[in-house]
Amino acid sequence: MSITTAPSESIPKVPLNKYGYNTMARNLFMAVITCVSLFLAAGTWSWSWAWVYSAVFALGWAVLSVVVARENPELMNERGKRTKDMTVGTKRWDLILLSLYSLLLFVTPLTAGLDYRNGWSAESSPVIKVIGLALLAIGFIPLTWAMAANRFFEPTVRIQTQRGHQVADRGPYRFVRHPGYLGLVLHFLSLPIALGMWAALIPALVGVAVYVIRTALEDRTLQEELPGYAEFAQRTRYRLLPGIW
């Protein structure tokens, strides 16, 4: 999803329409599908840690949807639309990365489920699993905050000329330029750790790599094409990790 930024002024509060409700429903549907794929691949519903992970994951997406619908309903309405205008100007490389990301969203939990079924990984400590759950929960903070603060947080990388795309440094964008991606990186890493299914770490790390690459390419695009973004990058120095990159 594009982590371009919105003006520092207050976000306009428009009524949530059918497209906004579509976005909320889609968020919850994807969360449920991700969790169900864990159990289907595992071949059992009697997997306690998977139930805990699923509860945190689904609750996180539910809270995110409610918060963003309240704070930034315009974004929810825009993300719920499916029109040709939404893809105008989208970079070809981003379509490739989005396809990889979508694939990894399912490959990672499926791998974890197969790991559980076949016993590939040794049992890990409950403490380690709790750390994974904490990473999952923490990941929702920058993701939710970014979506609540950014009118232009669209799924694809493009300059939204028709919507008057502008730059700002409000909310989490004061700390890193792509806070939503930071949250998604934590989500990828959390699954194998929370479940102790280390085979899933392979697709999870590929997912992290996809987002690191996307961050770099998107940031370069914005600096070249979005007026004011280069100056914003001088103020908010780090792309993804404060103090590191």
C-alpha positions in Angstrom: 0.0 0.0 0.0 1.2 3.4 -0.8 2.6 5.3 2.2 2.3 8.7 0.6 1.3 11.5 2.9 -1.6 13.9 3.4 -1.6 17.6 4.3 -0.9 18.7 7.8 -4.3 20.2 8.1 -7.2 18.3 9.7 -8.5 15.4 7.7 -12.0 16.1 6.4 -14.7 14.0 8.0 -17.1 12.8 5.4 -19.8 10.2 5.9 -18.8 6.6 5.6 -20.5 5.2 2.5 -21.0 1.8 1.0 -17.4 1.7 -0.3 -16.1 2.4 3.2 -18.1 -0.5 4.6 -16.8 -2.6 1.8 -13.3 -1.8 3.0 -14.1 -2.8 6.6 -15.7 -6.0 5.4 -12.7 -6.8 3.2 -10.3 -6.2 6.0 -12.1 -8.7 8.3 -12.6 -11.2 5.5 -8.9 -11.3 4.7 -8.1 -11.7 8.4 -10.5 -14.6 8.6 -9.1 -16.3 5.5 -5.6 -15.9 6.7 -6.5 -17.5 10.1 -8.5 -20.3 8.5 -5.7 -21.2 6.2 -3.5 -21.9 9.3 -5.9 -24.6 10.5 -6.7 -26.1 7.1 -2.9 -26.6 6.4 -2.5 -28.0 9.9 -5.3 -30.5 9.3 -6.8 -29.8 12.8 -8.7 -27.1 14.7 -7.1 -28.2 18.0 -4.1 -25.8 17.9 -4.3 -23.5 20.9 -1.5 -21.1 19.9 -3.1 -20.7 16.4 -6.4 -19.8 18.1 -4.6 -17.1 20.2 -2.8 -15.8 17.2 -6.0 -15.7 15.2 -7.8 -13.8 17.9 -5.1 -11.1 18.2 -4.9 -10.9 14.4 -8.7 -10.6 13.8 -9.1 -8.2 16.7 -6.3 -6.0 15.4 -7.9 -5.7 12.0 -11.3 -5.0 13.5 -9.9 -2.2 15.8 -8.0 -0.8 12.8 -11.1 -0.7 10.7 -13.2 1.0 13.3 -10.5 3.6 14.2 -9.7 4.5 10.6 -13.4 4.7 9.7 -13.9 7.2 12.5 -10.7 9.2 12.0 -10.3 9.0 8.2 -13.6 7.9 6.6 -12.6 9.4 3.3 -9.7 7.0 3.0 -12.0 4.0 3.8 -14.4 5.2 1.1 -11.6 5.6 -1.5 -10.0 2.2 -0.7 -13.4 0.5 -1.1 -13.8 1.6 -4.7 -12.7 -0.6 -7.6 -12.4 1.8 -10.6 -9.8 2.2 -13.4 -8.9 5.6 -11.9 -7.4 3.9 -8.9 -4.7 2.2 -11.0 -3.9 5.1 -13.3 -0.3 6.0 -12.8 0.5 2.9 -10.7 4.1 1.8 -11.3 4.6 -1.5 -13.1 7.2 -2.7 -10.5 4.6 -2.1 -7.8 2.1 -4.4 -9.5 4.8 -7.1 -9.4 5.6 -6.5 -5.7 1.9 -6.4 -4.8 1.4 -9.8 -6.5 4.3 -11.2 -4.5 2.9 -9.7 -1.3 -0.5 -11.2 -1.9 1.0 -14.6 -2.5 3.1 -14.5 0.6 0.1 -13.5 2.7 -1.2 -17.0 2.2 2.0 -18.9 1.7 3.3 -17.9 5.2 0.3 -19.2 7.2 0.1 -22.2 5.0 3.7 -23.0 5.6 3.2 -22.6 9.4 0.2 -25.0 9.2 2.2 -27.6 7.3 5.0 -27.2 9.8 2.6 -28.0 12.6 1.1 -31.0 10.8 4.4 -32.5 9.9 6.4 -31.6 13.0 9.2 -29.9 11.2 10.0 -27.5 14.0 11.0 -28.3 17.6 8.6 -27.0 20.3 9.6 -23.4 21.2 9.2 -21.7 24.6 5.9 -20.0 25.5 7.9 -16.9 26.2 9.1 -16.8 22.6 5.5 -17.2 21.4 4.3 -14.4 23.6 7.0 -12.2 22.1 5.7 -13.0 18.6 2.2 -12.1 19.7 3.5 -8.8 21.1 5.1 -8.1 17.7 1.8 -8.7 16.0 -0.1 -6.4 18.3 2.6 -3.7 18.2 2.6 -3.9 14.4 -1.0 -2.6 14.4 0.0 0.6 16.1 2.0 2.3 13.2 -0.3 0.7 10.6 -3.5 2.1 12.2 -1.9 5.4 13.0 -0.6 5.9 9.4 -4.0 5.0 7.9 -5.8 7.3 10.3 -3.4 10.2 9.6 -3.0 9.9 5.8 -5.8 10.8 3.3 -3.7 9.2 0.5 -2.9 5.8 1.9 -3.9 3.9 -1.2 -3.0 0.2 -2.0 -0.7 1.1 -4.9 2.2 3.4 -5.5 1.2 6.3 -7.6 0.8 10.1 -7.5 -2.9 10.8 -6.9 -3.1 13.9 -9.1 -6.9 13.7 -9.4 -7.2 14.0 -5.6 -4.7 16.9 -5.2 -2.0 14.7 -3.7 0.2 16.7 -1.2 2.9 16.0 1.3 2.7 16.3 5.1 4.5 15.2 8.2 1.7 14.6 10.6 1.2 11.7 13.0 3.7 8.8 12.6 5.3 10.4 9.6 7.2 12.6 12.0 9.3 9.6 12.9 9.6 7.5 9.7 8.4 8.1 6.2 6.7 4.7 5.7 5.2 3.8 9.1 2.5 1.5 7.6 5.2 -0.7 6.0 6.9 -1.0 9.4 3.7 -2.4 10.8 3.4 -4.9 8.0 7.0 -6.0 8.4 6.3 -6.8 12.1 3.2 -8.8 11.1 5.2 -11.0 8.7 7.8 -11.6 11.4 5.3 -12.2 14.1 3.6 -15.3 12.7 6.5 -17.9 12.8 7.6 -16.5 16.2 4.2 -16.6 17.8 3.4 -20.1 16.6 7.0 -21.5 16.9 6.7 -22.7 13.3 10.1 -21.8 12.0 9.7 -23.1 8.5 7.3 -20.2 8.0 10.2 -17.8 8.7 11.4 -18.4 5.1 8.3 -16.9 3.3 8.0 -14.3 6.1 11.6 -13.0 5.5 10.8 -12.9 1.7 7.8 -10.8 2.7 10.0 -8.5 4.7 12.4 -8.2 1.7 9.5 -7.3 -0.6 8.5 -4.4 1.7 12.1 -3.2 2.1 12.4 -3.1 -1.7 9.0 -1.5 -2.1 9.9 1.2 0.5 13.1 2.1 -1.3 11.4 2.2 -4.8 8.4 4.1 -3.5 10.5 6.6 -1.6 12.6 7.3 -4.7 9.4 7.7 -6.8 7.9 10.2 -4.3 11.1 12.2 -4.1 11.2 12.5 -7.9 7.5 13.1 -8.6 5.7 14.5 -5.6 6.4 18.2 -5.0 7.7 18.8 -1.5 8.5 15.2 -0.7 12.3 15.7 -1.0 12.1 18.5 1.6 9.9 16.3 3.8 12.6 13.6 3.5 15.2 16.0 4.9 13.0 16.6 8.0 12.0 13.0 8.5 15.3 11.3 7.8 14.4 7.6 8.2 12.3 5.5 5.8 11.4 2.5 7.9 13.3 2.1 11.1 14.1 5.2 13.3 17.8 5.7 13.7 18.7 2.9 11.2 17.2 3.4 7.7 
